[in-house]
Amino acid sequence: MGKSILRHGSVSIGKSRFMIAALASFIVGIFLGDLINLDLWWLVGVAAGIILALVIFWQEIYRRLGLFILLGLVIGLGYFNFFNNRQGSIELSYGEELAIEGQIVGHPDFSGSQANYILSYEKTKIRLTTARYPEYHYGDVLRFKGVIEESYPYFFHQGILGQVYSEETIEKTGHRGNILIKYIYLTRDKFEESLNRSLSEPYASFAAGLVLGSKRNIPDSLMSDFNRTGTTHIIAVSGYNVTIIIIWIGLFLGIFSRKLKFWGSLVAILIFVIMTGAPASVIRAGILAGLIALGHFEGRRINMLIILLLIASLMLLASPYALKYDLSFQLSFLAFVGLVYLGPIISKLKIIRWMPNFFKNTFSETLGAQIMVLPILIYAFGRVSLISPITNILILWVIPASMVLVFAVGIASLIINGLGQIVGYIGWLFLKYIIVIVENFSKIPWASYTIKTTSWWWMVIFYFLIGLMIYYSKVKSANEKKEIQAPVTFG
């Protein structure tokens, strides 16, 4: 299918530019929303004026493009202010001891001797931290006494406005909730239990982290090693995990029909989302993978930038706070941008052209993703791993096989306990290899470096320069294609 082009005199602009401009400016409006607090009705009036101007100047391409940008910006500002005002209208009695009753609405987070539960309470959510035992589960209604404190900004994107630390006796007064969500969480828990039966520690905990993103039983020393070597992303369920699933399913079903490959990929995405407990990061990655699979099925050229911006915009409609406060949201999109746009640029560098294609592509994509997330990691954690590219090259090539084997172990153990242990011997070899690499490289004295900063302006400059580099690389690539395709004439 050819590109759709709008022409104005000698100027031509692809229709996709208008979509990109509107979505990007909407996201910018969300970003500026807490800095520019404008009356909602004033913004509605401005938006109506812009729409009227669009009708008047529809034939003038540059003015139309500018109006699309302005309209997206205004809608982003308006939506953030509307959402923020609605959240601000919810009043909680902070600092007072209260008798609290709420239903668990998310998957419990068990860590060491503590348990964290998300409860629905007073038209919002609060986070309860208490002793791990007795354990409670999704749908349980709990009653207890506690003091509600203001929640950390990190939890705003989840709609959690309060935090309660309670050592008092907790009473379970009932059970309710969505039956589908209940069985999704039950499936996840049964799968994790099957891994624990088939693998010894720390391999069972690492396997659960690899496919489920669960870190509750991973030893602190091993988590520190992952941090020092820049490999924590392999135990954080993200788009990378979903991409691996899609690639393997596509390779297997590719020998059949394109239709079977498409529907098989969608079923695989759905199963993976259910098995992981359907966290926001996996749902986001699943939507992206589904759209990519649809693009391949329809045989259309996929505009990755539009897909990224569209998914980001849809996720921000659910919670505009995610743009600034959800680290998973930031890292997953930035890593994907680095993989798609920086990876090809790095692969063309003379210093790595000598590598075999597989290692060159893996190194380039990994380094591209690492470069894009580096400022966020430095700002959030104050640490940068100097050996991350090396450790990632050494372990990423075994991640697909490791994930497939971990799934095989868990499912086999659910069917027959002994069968899971037999498959587990094979999976153990891959898990052992990864852990040995991580543990040994983390012992290098200069493996990571601490950088403490509270300033953010340098990140804006960093991403602006990266954007310029990507833009000029695309322009250069387009010019080279034109030169190749240009007809040769002889005098």
Contacts in CASP RR format, 6 or more apart in sequence:
PFRMAT RR
TARGET T0000
AUTHOR 0000-0000-0000
METHOD contacts of the structure
MODEL  1
MGKSILRHGSVSIGKSRFMIAALASFIVGIFLGDLINLDLWWLVGVAAGI
ILALVIFWQEIYRRLGLFILLGLVIGLGYFNFFNNRQGSIELSYGEELAI
EGQIVGHPDFSGSQANYILSYEKTKIRLTTARYPEYHYGDVLRFKGVIEE
SYPYFFHQGILGQVYSEETIEKTGHRGNILIKYIYLTRDKFEESLNRSLS
EPYASFAAGLVLGSKRNIPDSLMSDFNRTGTTHIIAVSGYNVTIIIIWIG
LFLGIFSRKLKFWGSLVAILIFVIMTGAPASVIRAGILAGLIALGHFEGR
RINMLIILLLIASLMLLASPYALKYDLSFQLSFLAFVGLVYLGPIISKLK
IIRWMPNFFKNTFSETLGAQIMVLPILIYAFGRVSLISPITNILILWVIP
ASMVLVFAVGIASLIINGLGQIVGYIGWLFLKYIIVIVENFSKIPWASYT
IKTTSWWWMVIFYFLIGLMIYYSKVKSANEKKEIQAPVTFG
1 300 0 8 1.000
1 301 0 8 1.000
2 301 0 8 1.000
3 14 0 8 1.000
3 16 0 8 1.000
4 14 0 8 1.000
4 15 0 8 1.000
4 16 0 8 1.000
5 12 0 8 1.000
5 13 0 8 1.000
5 14 0 8 1.000
5 15 0 8 1.000
6 12 0 8 1.000
6 13 0 8 1.000
6 14 0 8 1.000
6 15 0 8 1.000
6 61 0 8 1.000
8 59 0 8 1.000
8 60 0 8 1.000
8 61 0 8 1.000
8 62 0 8 1.000
11 61 0 8 1.000
11 62 0 8 1.000
13 61 0 8 1.000
13 65 0 8 1.000
16 303 0 8 1.000
16 306 0 8 1.000
17 65 0 8 1.000
18 64 0 8 1.000
18 65 0 8 1.000
18 68 0 8 1.000
19 306 0 8 1.000
19 309 0 8 1.000
20 305 0 8 1.000
20 306 0 8 1.000
20 309 0 8 1.000
21 65 0 8 1.000
21 66 0 8 1.000
21 68 0 8 1.000
21 69 0 8 1.000
22 68 0 8 1.000
22 69 0 8 1.000
22 71 0 8 1.000
22 72 0 8 1.000
23 72 0 8 1.000
23 306 0 8 1.000
23 309 0 8 1.000
23 310 0 8 1.000
23 312 0 8 1.000
23 313 0 8 1.000
24 309 0 8 1.000
25 68 0 8 1.000
25 69 0 8 1.000
25 70 0 8 1.000
25 71 0 8 1.000
25 72 0 8 1.000
25 73 0 8 1.000
25 76 0 8 1.000
26 72 0 8 1.000
26 73 0 8 1.000
26 75 0 8 1.000
26 76 0 8 1.000
26 313 0 8 1.000
26 316 0 8 1.000
27 76 0 8 1.000
27 309 0 8 1.000
27 312 0 8 1.000
27 313 0 8 1.000
27 316 0 8 1.000
27 323 0 8 1.000
28 73 0 8 1.000
28 76 0 8 1.000
29 72 0 8 1.000
29 73 0 8 1.000
29 74 0 8 1.000
29 75 0 8 1.000
29 76 0 8 1.000
29 77 0 8 1.000
29 80 0 8 1.000
30 76 0 8 1.000
30 77 0 8 1.000
30 79 0 8 1.000
30 80 0 8 1.000
30 316 0 8 1.000
30 320 0 8 1.000
30 323 0 8 1.000
31 323 0 8 1.000
31 324 0 8 1.000
32 73 0 8 1.000
32 77 0 8 1.000
33 76 0 8 1.000
33 77 0 8 1.000
33 78 0 8 1.000
33 80 0 8 1.000
33 81 0 8 1.000
33 84 0 8 1.000
33 320 0 8 1.000
34 80 0 8 1.000
34 84 0 8 1.000
34 324 0 8 1.000
36 77 0 8 1.000
37 81 0 8 1.000
38 77 0 8 1.000
38 78 0 8 1.000
38 81 0 8 1.000
40 78 0 8 1.000
40 81 0 8 1.000
40 82 0 8 1.000
40 85 0 8 1.000
43 74 0 8 1.000
43 77 0 8 1.000
43 78 0 8 1.000
43 81 0 8 1.000
46 74 0 8 1.000
47 71 0 8 1.000
47 74 0 8 1.000
47 75 0 8 1.000
50 67 0 8 1.000
50 70 0 8 1.000
50 71 0 8 1.000
50 74 0 8 1.000
51 71 0 8 1.000
53 63 0 8 1.000
53 67 0 8 1.000
54 64 0 8 1.000
54 67 0 8 1.000
54 68 0 8 1.000
54 71 0 8 1.000
57 63 0 8 1.000
57 64 0 8 1.000
57 67 0 8 1.000
58 64 0 8 1.000
76 320 0 8 1.000
79 317 0 8 1.000
79 320 0 8 1.000
80 320 0 8 1.000
83 319 0 8 1.000
83 320 0 8 1.000
83 321 0 8 1.000
84 320 0 8 1.000
87 124 0 8 1.000
87 156 0 8 1.000
87 159 0 8 1.000
87 161 0 8 1.000
90 122 0 8 1.000
90 123 0 8 1.000
90 124 0 8 1.000
90 161 0 8 1.000
92 122 0 8 1.000
92 124 0 8 1.000
92 126 0 8 1.000
92 148 0 8 1.000
92 161 0 8 1.000
92 162 0 8 1.000
93 148 0 8 1.000
94 148 0 8 1.000
94 149 0 8 1.000
94 150 0 8 1.000
94 162 0 8 1.000
95 147 0 8 1.000
95 148 0 8 1.000
95 149 0 8 1.000
96 147 0 8 1.000
96 148 0 8 1.000
97 145 0 8 1.000
97 146 0 8 1.000
97 147 0 8 1.000
98 145 0 8 1.000
98 146 0 8 1.000
98 147 0 8 1.000
98 148 0 8 1.000
99 143 0 8 1.000
99 144 0 8 1.000
99 145 0 8 1.000
100 119 0 8 1.000
100 121 0 8 1.000
100 126 0 8 1.000
100 143 0 8 1.000
100 144 0 8 1.000
100 145 0 8 1.000
100 146 0 8 1.000
100 148 0 8 1.000
100 164 0 8 1.000
101 121 0 8 1.000
101 141 0 8 1.000
101 142 0 8 1.000
101 143 0 8 1.000
101 173 0 8 1.000
102 119 0 8 1.000
102 120 0 8 1.000
102 121 0 8 1.000
102 141 0 8 1.000
102 142 0 8 1.000
102 143 0 8 1.000
103 119 0 8 1.000
103 120 0 8 1.000
103 139 0 8 1.000
103 140 0 8 1.000
103 141 0 8 1.000
103 142 0 8 1.000
103 176 0 8 1.000
103 177 0 8 1.000
104 117 0 8 1.000
104 118 0 8 1.000
104 119 0 8 1.000
104 136 0 8 1.000
104 137 0 8 1.000
104 138 0 8 1.000
104 139 0 8 1.000
104 140 0 8 1.000
104 141 0 8 1.000
104 142 0 8 1.000
105 118 0 8 1.000
105 119 0 8 1.000
105 120 0 8 1.000
105 125 0 8 1.000
105 138 0 8 1.000
105 139 0 8 1.000
106 117 0 8 1.000
106 118 0 8 1.000
106 138 0 8 1.000
106 181 0 8 1.000
106 185 0 8 1.000
107 138 0 8 1.000
107 185 0 8 1.000
107 188 0 8 1.000
107 277 0 8 1.000
107 279 0 8 1.000
108 115 0 8 1.000
108 116 0 8 1.000
108 117 0 8 1.000
108 135 0 8 1.000
108 136 0 8 1.000
108 137 0 8 1.000
108 138 0 8 1.000
109 115 0 8 1.000
109 116 0 8 1.000
109 117 0 8 1.000
109 216 0 8 1.000
110 116 0 8 1.000
110 132 0 8 1.000
110 135 0 8 1.000
110 216 0 8 1.000
111 215 0 8 1.000
111 216 0 8 1.000
112 132 0 8 1.000
112 216 0 8 1.000
112 217 0 8 1.000
113 131 0 8 1.000
113 132 0 8 1.000
114 129 0 8 1.000
114 130 0 8 1.000
114 131 0 8 1.000
114 132 0 8 1.000
115 129 0 8 1.000
115 130 0 8 1.000
115 131 0 8 1.000
115 132 0 8 1.000
115 135 0 8 1.000
115 136 0 8 1.000
116 127 0 8 1.000
116 128 0 8 1.000
116 129 0 8 1.000
117 127 0 8 1.000
117 128 0 8 1.000
117 130 0 8 1.000
117 136 0 8 1.000
117 142 0 8 1.000
118 125 0 8 1.000
118 126 0 8 1.000
118 127 0 8 1.000
118 128 0 8 1.000
118 158 0 8 1.000
118 160 0 8 1.000
119 125 0 8 1.000
119 126 0 8 1.000
119 127 0 8 1.000
119 128 0 8 1.000
119 142 0 8 1.000
124 159 0 8 1.000
124 160 0 8 1.000
124 161 0 8 1.000
124 162 0 8 1.000
125 158 0 8 1.000
125 159 0 8 1.000
125 160 0 8 1.000
125 161 0 8 1.000
125 162 0 8 1.000
126 148 0 8 1.000
126 151 0 8 1.000
126 160 0 8 1.000
126 161 0 8 1.000
126 162 0 8 1.000
126 163 0 8 1.000
126 164 0 8 1.000
127 151 0 8 1.000
127 155 0 8 1.000
127 160 0 8 1.000
127 162 0 8 1.000
127 163 0 8 1.000
127 164 0 8 1.000
128 142 0 8 1.000
128 144 0 8 1.000
128 164 0 8 1.000
128 166 0 8 1.000
129 163 0 8 1.000
129 164 0 8 1.000
129 165 0 8 1.000
129 166 0 8 1.000
130 144 0 8 1.000
130 165 0 8 1.000
130 166 0 8 1.000
130 167 0 8 1.000
130 170 0 8 1.000
131 167 0 8 1.000
136 142 0 8 1.000
136 170 0 8 1.000
136 172 0 8 1.000
137 185 0 8 1.000
138 177 0 8 1.000
138 181 0 8 1.000
138 182 0 8 1.000
138 185 0 8 1.000
139 175 0 8 1.000
139 176 0 8 1.000
139 177 0 8 1.000
139 182 0 8 1.000
140 172 0 8 1.000
140 174 0 8 1.000
140 175 0 8 1.000
141 172 0 8 1.000
141 173 0 8 1.000
141 174 0 8 1.000
141 175 0 8 1.000
141 176 0 8 1.000
142 170 0 8 1.000
142 171 0 8 1.000
142 172 0 8 1.000
142 173 0 8 1.000
143 170 0 8 1.000
143 171 0 8 1.000
143 172 0 8 1.000
143 173 0 8 1.000
144 166 0 8 1.000
144 168 0 8 1.000
144 169 0 8 1.000
144 170 0 8 1.000
144 171 0 8 1.000
145 166 0 8 1.000
145 168 0 8 1.000
146 164 0 8 1.000
146 165 0 8 1.000
146 166 0 8 1.000
146 168 0 8 1.000
147 164 0 8 1.000
147 165 0 8 1.000
148 162 0 8 1.000
148 163 0 8 1.000
148 164 0 8 1.000
149 162 0 8 1.000
149 163 0 8 1.000
149 164 0 8 1.000
149 165 0 8 1.000
150 161 0 8 1.000
150 162 0 8 1.000
150 163 0 8 1.000
151 160 0 8 1.000
151 161 0 8 1.000
151 162 0 8 1.000
151 163 0 8 1.000
152 163 0 8 1.000
153 321 0 8 1.000
153 324 0 8 1.000
153 325 0 8 1.000
154 325 0 8 1.000
154 326 0 8 1.000
154 327 0 8 1.000
155 162 0 8 1.000
155 163 0 8 1.000
155 325 0 8 1.000
156 319 0 8 1.000
156 321 0 8 1.000
156 325 0 8 1.000
157 319 0 8 1.000
157 321 0 8 1.000
157 322 0 8 1.000
157 325 0 8 1.000
157 326 0 8 1.000
157 329 0 8 1.000
158 280 0 8 1.000
158 319 0 8 1.000
159 319 0 8 1.000
159 321 0 8 1.000
181 278 0 8 1.000
184 274 0 8 1.000
184 277 0 8 1.000
184 278 0 8 1.000
185 277 0 8 1.000
187 274 0 8 1.000
187 275 0 8 1.000
187 277 0 8 1.000
188 212 0 8 1.000
188 274 0 8 1.000
188 275 0 8 1.000
188 276 0 8 1.000
188 277 0 8 1.000
190 414 0 8 1.000
191 212 0 8 1.000
191 275 0 8 1.000
191 410 0 8 1.000
191 411 0 8 1.000
191 414 0 8 1.000
192 208 0 8 1.000
192 212 0 8 1.000
192 214 0 8 1.000
194 409 0 8 1.000
194 410 0 8 1.000
194 411 0 8 1.000
194 413 0 8 1.000
194 414 0 8 1.000
194 420 0 8 1.000
195 204 0 8 1.000
195 207 0 8 1.000
195 208 0 8 1.000
195 406 0 8 1.000
195 409 0 8 1.000
195 410 0 8 1.000
195 413 0 8 1.000
196 204 0 8 1.000
196 208 0 8 1.000
197 413 0 8 1.000
197 417 0 8 1.000
197 420 0 8 1.000
197 421 0 8 1.000
198 204 0 8 1.000
198 409 0 8 1.000
198 410 0 8 1.000
198 412 0 8 1.000
198 413 0 8 1.000
198 417 0 8 1.000
198 418 0 8 1.000
198 420 0 8 1.000
198 421 0 8 1.000
198 423 0 8 1.000
198 424 0 8 1.000
199 207 0 8 1.000
199 409 0 8 1.000
199 424 0 8 1.000
199 427 0 8 1.000
199 428 0 8 1.000
199 431 0 8 1.000
200 428 0 8 1.000
201 217 0 8 1.000
202 217 0 8 1.000
202 218 0 8 1.000
202 219 0 8 1.000
202 222 0 8 1.000
202 435 0 8 1.000
203 428 0 8 1.000
203 431 0 8 1.000
203 432 0 8 1.000
203 435 0 8 1.000
204 217 0 8 1.000
205 214 0 8 1.000
205 215 0 8 1.000
205 216 0 8 1.000
205 217 0 8 1.000
205 218 0 8 1.000
205 219 0 8 1.000
206 218 0 8 1.000
206 222 0 8 1.000
206 235 0 8 1.000
206 431 0 8 1.000
206 434 0 8 1.000
206 435 0 8 1.000
207 406 0 8 1.000
207 409 0 8 1.000
207 431 0 8 1.000
208 214 0 8 1.000
208 217 0 8 1.000
209 215 0 8 1.000
209 218 0 8 1.000
209 235 0 8 1.000
209 237 0 8 1.000
210 234 0 8 1.000
210 235 0 8 1.000
210 399 0 8 1.000
210 402 0 8 1.000
210 403 0 8 1.000
210 406 0 8 1.000
210 431 0 8 1.000
211 237 0 8 1.000
211 241 0 8 1.000
211 275 0 8 1.000
211 276 0 8 1.000
211 403 0 8 1.000
211 406 0 8 1.000
211 407 0 8 1.000
212 237 0 8 1.000
212 275 0 8 1.000
212 276 0 8 1.000
212 277 0 8 1.000
213 235 0 8 1.000
213 236 0 8 1.000
213 237 0 8 1.000
213 276 0 8 1.000
215 223 0 8 1.000
215 235 0 8 1.000
218 235 0 8 1.000
222 435 0 8 1.000
222 438 0 8 1.000
222 439 0 8 1.000
223 232 0 8 1.000
224 442 0 8 1.000
225 438 0 8 1.000
225 439 0 8 1.000
225 442 0 8 1.000
226 232 0 8 1.000
226 234 0 8 1.000
226 235 0 8 1.000
226 438 0 8 1.000
227 381 0 8 1.000
227 383 0 8 1.000
227 385 0 8 1.000
227 448 0 8 1.000
228 383 0 8 1.000
228 385 0 8 1.000
228 441 0 8 1.000
228 442 0 8 1.000
228 447 0 8 1.000
228 448 0 8 1.000
229 385 0 8 1.000
229 387 0 8 1.000
229 388 0 8 1.000
229 391 0 8 1.000
229 438 0 8 1.000
229 441 0 8 1.000
229 442 0 8 1.000
229 447 0 8 1.000
229 448 0 8 1.000
230 370 0 8 1.000
230 385 0 8 1.000
230 387 0 8 1.000
230 388 0 8 1.000
230 391 0 8 1.000
230 392 0 8 1.000
230 448 0 8 1.000
231 388 0 8 1.000
231 391 0 8 1.000
231 392 0 8 1.000
231 395 0 8 1.000
231 438 0 8 1.000
233 240 0 8 1.000
233 331 0 8 1.000
233 335 0 8 1.000
234 240 0 8 1.000
234 395 0 8 1.000
234 396 0 8 1.000
234 399 0 8 1.000
234 434 0 8 1.000
236 281 0 8 1.000
236 328 0 8 1.000
237 276 0 8 1.000
237 279 0 8 1.000
237 281 0 8 1.000
237 282 0 8 1.000
237 285 0 8 1.000
238 281 0 8 1.000
238 282 0 8 1.000
238 285 0 8 1.000
238 328 0 8 1.000
238 331 0 8 1.000
238 332 0 8 1.000
238 335 0 8 1.000
239 281 0 8 1.000
239 282 0 8 1.000
239 284 0 8 1.000
239 285 0 8 1.000
239 286 0 8 1.000
239 288 0 8 1.000
239 289 0 8 1.000
239 332 0 8 1.000
239 336 0 8 1.000
240 335 0 8 1.000
241 272 0 8 1.000
241 282 0 8 1.000
241 285 0 8 1.000
241 403 0 8 1.000
242 269 0 8 1.000
242 272 0 8 1.000
242 282 0 8 1.000
242 285 0 8 1.000
242 286 0 8 1.000
242 288 0 8 1.000
242 289 0 8 1.000
243 285 0 8 1.000
243 289 0 8 1.000
244 399 0 8 1.000
244 400 0 8 1.000
244 403 0 8 1.000
245 268 0 8 1.000
245 269 0 8 1.000
245 272 0 8 1.000
245 289 0 8 1.000
245 403 0 8 1.000
246 265 0 8 1.000
246 268 0 8 1.000
246 269 0 8 1.000
246 289 0 8 1.000
246 290 0 8 1.000
246 292 0 8 1.000
246 293 0 8 1.000
247 400 0 8 1.000
248 400 0 8 1.000
248 404 0 8 1.000
249 261 0 8 1.000
249 264 0 8 1.000
249 265 0 8 1.000
249 268 0 8 1.000
250 261 0 8 1.000
250 265 0 8 1.000
253 260 0 8 1.000
253 261 0 8 1.000
253 264 0 8 1.000
253 265 0 8 1.000
254 260 0 8 1.000
254 261 0 8 1.000
258 296 0 8 1.000
258 297 0 8 1.000
259 297 0 8 1.000
261 297 0 8 1.000
262 293 0 8 1.000
262 294 0 8 1.000
262 296 0 8 1.000
262 297 0 8 1.000
265 289 0 8 1.000
265 290 0 8 1.000
265 293 0 8 1.000
266 290 0 8 1.000
266 293 0 8 1.000
269 286 0 8 1.000
269 289 0 8 1.000
269 290 0 8 1.000
269 293 0 8 1.000
272 282 0 8 1.000
272 286 0 8 1.000
273 282 0 8 1.000
273 283 0 8 1.000
273 286 0 8 1.000
275 407 0 8 1.000
276 282 0 8 1.000
280 315 0 8 1.000
280 326 0 8 1.000
280 328 0 8 1.000
280 329 0 8 1.000
281 328 0 8 1.000
281 329 0 8 1.000
281 332 0 8 1.000
284 311 0 8 1.000
284 315 0 8 1.000
284 329 0 8 1.000
284 332 0 8 1.000
285 332 0 8 1.000
287 311 0 8 1.000
287 314 0 8 1.000
288 307 0 8 1.000
288 308 0 8 1.000
288 311 0 8 1.000
288 336 0 8 1.000
291 307 0 8 1.000
291 311 0 8 1.000
292 302 0 8 1.000
292 307 0 8 1.000
295 302 0 8 1.000
296 302 0 8 1.000
304 340 0 8 1.000
308 333 0 8 1.000
308 336 0 8 1.000
308 337 0 8 1.000
312 333 0 8 1.000
315 322 0 8 1.000
315 329 0 8 1.000
316 322 0 8 1.000
316 323 0 8 1.000
319 326 0 8 1.000
322 329 0 8 1.000
323 329 0 8 1.000
323 330 0 8 1.000
327 376 0 8 1.000
327 380 0 8 1.000
330 373 0 8 1.000
330 376 0 8 1.000
331 373 0 8 1.000
331 376 0 8 1.000
331 377 0 8 1.000
334 369 0 8 1.000
334 372 0 8 1.000
334 373 0 8 1.000
334 376 0 8 1.000
335 369 0 8 1.000
335 372 0 8 1.000
335 373 0 8 1.000
336 369 0 8 1.000
337 372 0 8 1.000
338 365 0 8 1.000
338 368 0 8 1.000
338 369 0 8 1.000
338 371 0 8 1.000
338 372 0 8 1.000
339 365 0 8 1.000
339 368 0 8 1.000
339 369 0 8 1.000
341 470 0 8 1.000
342 364 0 8 1.000
342 367 0 8 1.000
342 368 0 8 1.000
342 369 0 8 1.000
342 371 0 8 1.000
342 372 0 8 1.000
342 466 0 8 1.000
342 470 0 8 1.000
343 364 0 8 1.000
343 365 0 8 1.000
343 367 0 8 1.000
343 368 0 8 1.000
344 364 0 8 1.000
344 473 0 8 1.000
345 469 0 8 1.000
345 470 0 8 1.000
345 473 0 8 1.000
346 352 0 8 1.000
346 363 0 8 1.000
346 364 0 8 1.000
346 367 0 8 1.000
346 368 0 8 1.000
347 360 0 8 1.000
347 361 0 8 1.000
347 364 0 8 1.000
352 360 0 8 1.000
352 363 0 8 1.000
352 364 0 8 1.000
353 360 0 8 1.000
355 363 0 8 1.000
358 397 0 8 1.000
359 393 0 8 1.000
362 393 0 8 1.000
362 396 0 8 1.000
362 397 0 8 1.000
363 389 0 8 1.000
363 393 0 8 1.000
366 389 0 8 1.000
366 392 0 8 1.000
366 393 0 8 1.000
366 396 0 8 1.000
367 389 0 8 1.000
370 388 0 8 1.000
370 389 0 8 1.000
370 392 0 8 1.000
371 466 0 8 1.000
372 466 0 8 1.000
374 384 0 8 1.000
375 458 0 8 1.000
375 459 0 8 1.000
375 462 0 8 1.000
375 463 0 8 1.000
376 459 0 8 1.000
377 383 0 8 1.000
377 384 0 8 1.000
378 384 0 8 1.000
378 451 0 8 1.000
378 453 0 8 1.000
379 453 0 8 1.000
379 456 0 8 1.000
379 459 0 8 1.000
382 450 0 8 1.000
382 451 0 8 1.000
382 452 0 8 1.000
382 453 0 8 1.000
383 448 0 8 1.000
383 449 0 8 1.000
383 450 0 8 1.000
383 451 0 8 1.000
384 448 0 8 1.000
384 449 0 8 1.000
384 451 0 8 1.000
385 391 0 8 1.000
385 447 0 8 1.000
385 448 0 8 1.000
386 446 0 8 1.000
386 447 0 8 1.000
386 448 0 8 1.000
386 449 0 8 1.000
387 441 0 8 1.000
387 444 0 8 1.000
387 446 0 8 1.000
387 447 0 8 1.000
387 448 0 8 1.000
390 441 0 8 1.000
391 437 0 8 1.000
391 438 0 8 1.000
391 441 0 8 1.000
394 437 0 8 1.000
395 433 0 8 1.000
395 434 0 8 1.000
395 437 0 8 1.000
395 438 0 8 1.000
398 430 0 8 1.000
398 433 0 8 1.000
398 434 0 8 1.000
399 434 0 8 1.000
401 430 0 8 1.000
402 427 0 8 1.000
402 430 0 8 1.000
402 431 0 8 1.000
402 434 0 8 1.000
405 423 0 8 1.000
405 424 0 8 1.000
405 426 0 8 1.000
405 427 0 8 1.000
405 430 0 8 1.000
406 427 0 8 1.000
406 431 0 8 1.000
408 423 0 8 1.000
409 420 0 8 1.000
409 423 0 8 1.000
409 424 0 8 1.000
409 427 0 8 1.000
410 420 0 8 1.000
412 418 0 8 1.000
412 419 0 8 1.000
412 420 0 8 1.000
412 422 0 8 1.000
412 423 0 8 1.000
413 419 0 8 1.000
413 420 0 8 1.000
413 421 0 8 1.000
441 447 0 8 1.000
END
